[in-house]
Structure formats: structure tokens, C-alpha cells
Amino acid sequence: MLEFCHDYCDLNEWCCSQMSQRADWNTFLQCNKEIASYIQKNDLRGFFTLHMEEYKKNIGSYKQMWGRYSHKWSAVVGKYFSYSNSYRIKAYLSLFPLYPRDIDGRLFLLPITDNIDTMLSVVCHELLHFLFFDKCTVYNIENDKTLWLTSELIVPLLFEHLNNQSEMGRELTCSKYCLSEEMISEGRKPFTQFLNSEIEFFQMVKLLKRIVGRFI
């Protein structure tokens, strides 16, 4: 079960810390002077509270969107992954252009947007990560340095397939920021074999881990 929450999430503190280490940090602050003043006061929660009504509306938009498309996603993960989400995952808004997840805590952050394709893409992207790590736990797949990158690799691979088959009814996109075109190209064969039930999930993951391992 996915729950969209309009409360403040402490993961925003982590986002702020990460953003402050980026080369474009000063540019971000200059373009977002109001939040910059609250960052200076170490009061991100205060900034969030100030804009609470706006954020409630945005979360409401996410709820409406997911109400229209969640059944399609459930069909996809049931069809290809034999997976059913029987526990609660919480989604909160991010104050920054970063959307981290907490796999153990079962939560992730969302962009503040009303673009349906972006909203659906981010939600499906994040839910796929939870699915992936749950399946890896079932198969006792080692959580080494290649596993996270493998979890990122299956996102464009699955989205590409779903877009070609029009299974979600919208165009799913992802940034692929940590991937190369070579990874994606080489990953298509084992992932397609998995989708066609030619190999098992753990076999697909093993092959993808081997591919990304060559690029680390």
C-alpha cells in the first residue's frame, strides 16, 4: 500500500546536506532566496509549514494520479515479477531537486510538480526499487557495491518495455544519471529474457550485476 503524506519528512535534511556539497549550491540558493533564509536558520520544517497548504494540494494531486494508475502498476509487477506489495510505503515531498529513498524505513521523497508523466514516473521508479530489493532478499542476493547500480539499471529497461507496450498508458521517463548507454544496451538482453520467462529473477540480476561491475 502506498501512502502519500503531506507532513514534513526528515529526509529533506539529508537532501540539504547533499545539495550543499554540489557545485551548483550557491546558484540554488540565489534562485531560491526564501528557502535559503530558512536554511540559514536551520529551519527547513518552518519553511515547509509556511507552505503547507500548497503542499497539501500537491499531495492531493499525487493521490488522484495514483488512483488512476495504481491498478496498471499492480498488473505490471504481478505479471512480470510475481510480486504483491502487502506493506505500507510512505511518500513525502522534497524541498530540493533530490528524491532519495529509505529502503529499510519504507519511504521516499517526491518532486513538487503537477506534471502527470513526471509524477507517475517517479512513483513507479521508486516502487520498483522497493520491489527489487525485496526480491533480492528472497533470493539471498548479496548486497554488494553493484546491487544498487543494478537496481537503477532495471528502471530504464522496464520503462522502455512498458512504453513500447503502452502498458501504463503514459510515457514513463527516468534521468539515467548514474548509467551509461553501454550499460543499458548490454542489459536489454538478460532483462528481456527475464520478461519472457526464459531466465529467473536471480539469474537476471546476476547477469546485470556482472554488466554494471565492468563499469565501476
LINGI-V847507 format. One record per helix or strand of 3 or more residues. SS is the DSSP state (h for helix, s for strand). FROM is the first residue (numbers start at 1). TO is the last residue. If there is no record, write none. Layout:
BEGIN
SS & FROM & TO
SS & FROM & TO
END
This chain:
BEGIN
s & 2 & 4
h & 11 & 19
h & 25 & 31
h & 33 & 40
h & 44 & 50
h & 52 & 81
s & 89 & 93
s & 107 & 110
h & 116 & 138
h & 145 & 165
h & 181 & 195
h & 201 & 213
END
